[in-house]
Every structure is written in structure tokens, then in C-alpha cells.
Amino acid sequence: MMRKLDLIVIGSGVSGHSTASAARERGWTVAVIDDKPFGGTCPQWGCDPKKVLVEAVKIQDSFERMKGYGLTGNAQLEWSELRRHKDTFTEPIPSATVEEFEKDGIEVFKGHARFIDDHTVEVNGEKLQASYFLIASGASPAKLPVDGFKHLASSDSFFELDELPHELVLIGGGYISFEFAHIAARFNRKVTIIHRGERPLEGFDESIASRLAEYSKKLGIDIRTNTELKAVAKQGSKFIATIGSDNHTEQLSADIVIHGAGRAPNVQDLGLDRTSIAYSKNGVKVDKNQQSISAPHIYAAGDCADDGKLPLTPLAGEAGKRVIKHMLDGKQQEEFSHIQPSAVYTLPGIASAGMTATEAEKYPDDYEVIEHDLSSFFTNKTTRLEEGFSKIILDKKKQTIVGAHVYAAQAEHLINVFLLAIEMNIHVQALKTLLWAYPTAESDIPSMLQ
């Protein structure tokens, strides 16, 4: 007899985990299915391990700038030791997640789920039915139309490298490639970024991104724009990446070619064509409740949901909360209206929230763009960092901040302050007169607003 549960969750990341646990607390029968190590991308191959690596590299980067100014000796980066340090964060995640589920009475299935019909999935040859489903299957590197695609290493695999290769080619000019490039460059590796567009980091303010790109070049990172990857071939222990721009074709030798050119939602191999679940290239189509627009008992959240949110962990967490409130409590959710911040963890980093300068400049009577070179600010001078820039967008009538874009050593911290100001409609004068703890990066904010 086929077993029937109240809820089946496909995926064990932040939104899947929280929903499964909340449903089980209500006494629902719940199963979680995942074909990857349990725990999701963020804590294993995403935000968390990246931050562990970046923080160590940041220390070494500051040390190098301060040599001869109070610091002597060498701060040598060692990949294998740093990798082991990173592993102390990531390795416990799968077993701890499974143990938590099992302790709570949630059934765990390690395998790939496929729908047979609207209420039935098959995993490891077993068929399961449920009253409700949450699809939280995440995303994977997008398929690229290049010969030898199989030779591309996934961005996830960067975190599992036993040794950091000496020559790296990174495909795509987004935040993944730039973060990896900045880490590898501090290990004195040869790094090349291949980007098909006119400029890298296209989702960020152009002048902010261009400053980061120029500084990246000073670090020795070779950035090729308007250039496409044509093919990848294995040649002995090396890989040959064939790239093309205009009518020019070139071959690059590398120890590894990493796919950083975007990710696609994991919905193509779930058997959704056997169901009434509507989906697109952006994922399962859902409404403001994260509920399928075509199958009311189906929900989707995170990177596999076509909901207009950025593929970021906090947004997946927000989506999971919406699922819980609607699925379990029957509460209609308001339209999503939060400002979505985004950060690139390079050294220095860039971060953005709210209205862009390009948008503001279309309405000069309504908005003011305040720009500042931060390189001479005290925060920068303390560690001899000669890079930094800010663009703050001000609503002239309301005197509130509606957008912020920063390039700074502590960009990810500064953007959170500006995000709070935008969300809470804080009057700019309050930020100027607040008694900030001094000297801090945050105490520079009044100067950024002058």
C-alpha cells in the first residue's frame, strides 16, 4: 500500500528545513527528500564557506598593506590548512541535519525525487503521496552551449579543492567569479575571468563595479569582456579553454575552468511535465504566498521558485516563512515589498540596496545622487587602503535615502545600515546627527551624506 503523508519537502536548505520542522511541530507527517548532502547550498558550498575563506584572506591582505607600518614578517596563506578550517564548518552539516530531522520524527530520503502525478513522487523506487508539497530543490550551474561542457568545474567544487590550482579560468563576470578570483589572486595564482557582456558585475552600479574591476586588474586578475567561451578540452593534466571576441579566437591553458556564469533552478528533472504545476526557466511559478499558480497544494521557495526574489539565502528564508504562514496557518501574505540588498565579498567589497543612480538620474527634480571618494576617509587610512567609493540616492522632497551603493572594505556592514534607513524611511538628518560610535566605518556615514 502506498504511504501517504501530510507534507513532502523536496530539498533540505533553509526554506525546506524550516517548513518541514514547522509542519512536524504541528503534528503533521513529514518527509524530506534530497539528492545532495542534507543542509542546502549556503552552509556547505555557498555563503558560509565563502565567508570563512574571505575572512582569512582579508587578514593577509591587510597585513600586506601594513608591512613596514607597524607589522613585520610574513603572513603566508596556506590553502590546505585554510581548507581544513573551512571543513570544520561544512562537514558536520549533513549528518547534523539528518539527525535533527530524524529526532523530530521527519522521514529522510536520500535520493532524487520525481513527480508521477500531482500528488505522488517516486524516490529510490518507492512511491509516496502527500496532501501538500514544498519544492525547495535549489539551483545548479546553468547549462552552457559549449563543446566540452563536462570539463567545466562547478562553483561548488571550488570549496572542495585539495590544492588551489596555479592557473584558473573563471567563466562569467558575476559575483561568484569575482569572489573566487580575489581569493585566488591573494594566493598569487594566475586568474582569468571570461565575461560575454560589455562589463562585469552587471547587476551593480556601473561606476562602483568599474572601480572594483580596475582594482582587480591591479591584483593581476585578467578580465576579458565581450568574450565568450567556445569550448573546453582536456589535454593531459591541463584544460584548454577556447574563447572568442569579435573575430578573434584564442586558447587559454588552465589547471581548472570554473563555471561561474549563472545558475538555473533545479526543476527540469523533477517530472513536472507529468503534473499541472506551471513552471518557467526561472522555476515554479508561484504567487505572493509561494503557492503554485496552477496547483494549490504545491508550494515552492528559494532558488527554484519563480517569485521575483534574488537567489539569496535571506530571501529563501523569507519565502519559507511565507510558506509556513500560508500552508499551516491559512494566512494570506502581503505582496513582497522589502528592499533586497546584495553584496560581493571581494577585497574590498561592493554592496547595493534600493534605487540605482541610473534610475535616479532620470528624475533630477525628485532625486539627488551624492557621490564620495572614500579612499581618503580615516577608516581607509588606518589600513592604508586606497580604494573606496559611495553613491547615496536621496529623495529630495522627503529627505530620505532610497538607494545606496558602496565600494569599501566593510561594504557588507555599511549596506545594512543604509538598508535599515531605506526600509524605515529614516530622515537623513537623523543619520547626520546620530552619535555614532567613533571611529568606525559607520561613523563615516554622515560624511557620505554631505
Secondary structure, 3 states (H helix, E strand, C coil): CCEEEEEEEECCCHHHHHHHHHHHHCCCCEEEEECCCCCCCHHHHCHHHHHHHHHHHHHHHHHHHHECCCECCCCCCCHHHHHHHHHHHHCCHHHHHHHHHHHCCCEEEECCCEEEECCEEEECCEEEEEEEEEECCCEEECCCCCECHHHCEEHHHHCCCCCCCCEEEEECCCHHHHHHHHHHHHCCCEEEEECCCCCCCCCCCHHHHHHHHHHHHHCCCEEECCCEEEEEEEECCEEEEEEEECCEEEEEEECEEEECCCEEECCCCCCHHHCCCCEECCEEEECCCCEECCCCCEEECHHHEECCCCCCHHHHHHHHHHHHHHHHCCCCCCCCCCCCCEEECCCCEEEEEECCHHHHCCCCCCEEEEEEECCCCHHHHCCCCCCCEEEEEEECCCCEEEEEEEEECCHHHHHHHHHHHHHCCCEHHHHHHCCCCCCCCHHHHHHHCC
